[in-house]
Amino acid sequence: MLVNKKENLIRIDTYIKYILHKNNRNFLQKILEKGLVYVNNILIKKNYIVKINDVIEIFLPEKKKIIPENLKINIFYEDEYVIIINKQSGLVVHPGKGNESMTLINGLHFYFLKKNFYKQIPILVHRIDKGTSGLILVAKDKNLLEKISKQFYINHLKRKYITLVWGYLKKKKGTIICNIGRSLKNRIYMNVFPNGISGKFSITHYKVIERFKYVTLLKCTLETGRTHQIRVHLKYIGHTIINDKDYGCIEKKYIKSIEKKYIKSIEKKIALHAYYIEYIHPIYRKKNYFICPIPERIKFIIKNLRNIGERSSIG
């Protein structure tokens, strides 16, 4: 859902009440406390004030509780308060319409039961797309949620991605600054609004790691957290991500003519990976950061490009 002018600057609980026609205060507080409401892909506090063009996602609780399912979950780090998940590509993070089961949350509920964490509940602090792999921060307790989510607003929670894009980027590094909002033609997708009239202000920093003849390996750092931000920003500057089916149409003819010769992939999944996360621990108050390896599907493409002698430059 996209916030309009009439709904600007109201509390999130009031907004939910208006949208869902629910007058039950306990119900409204419940879905906020359980981490079922995201704004611009980020979990928010219960006193959040909505703004024009905010993208609101509400995951309504089913009549039945979330079914714990024994799924493969890659736990990268864990302590008494938080878990860092290295999510595999193809795994949906949260139950929703069309994805009621077999999600990361279903798997985490099973894990909590297995570990006898009966007084705790897994809450995703932020989300990444189904096709994107990489690190996700999970709070083990709703009381920790507010402490962690505040870090989005003071830029203490940092996320970095690695990606392979079509084309040769001449600049070693750059910054993309433009508004992102729902497409006016198809609400499923996001779009750039360079004039700043619509959408939400967004910033992505990128740095070239390695250049090939037709492909560039990039590191991207998010300064804001909009839905599909990196994918939309890179499309905007003319360098779509390899295997991005939603935003890769800009170079369709170009890609088809060279893909068979230069790109061989283990699986046709988007070449985008969240490899770095940094945050202040909600209890210990110390800076924590984690770096996870590049997944095989991306390493395989890089290796193939190097083997055929298409490296152009590094950095």
Disulfide bonds with the S-S distance in Angstrom:
none
